[in-house]
Amino acid sequence: MFENDTDVANGTYKIGSLDGIYYRDLVTKLGKPTVIGSGDDKVQYEWIMEFEGEIFTIYDWKTYDAEYTEYELDTWSIGGNANSAALLFAFKEYIYESKV
């Protein structure tokens, strides 16, 4: 996990999604989000991490409501790049393996 370093996520884009995962599941697995609130309010929470040498992000997209995101949202976007897309399946398995 990176702490407050959004620069490492520059150049990433949506490569997949997580379904059936809630905010509390992500906090249990990954800890607190790297970023809370984007300047344009399109993202409420984002985790930026390295997995097997590649950068991944997990974020809500255009929920515009932190309370909804924390308690009801169960579909999250996964960001990465062309290299991380090849690892997407393994990354998703990592996230799902300890789902509460």
Order of alpha helices (4+ residues) and beta strands (2+ residues): beta-alpha-beta-beta-beta-alpha-beta-alpha-alpha
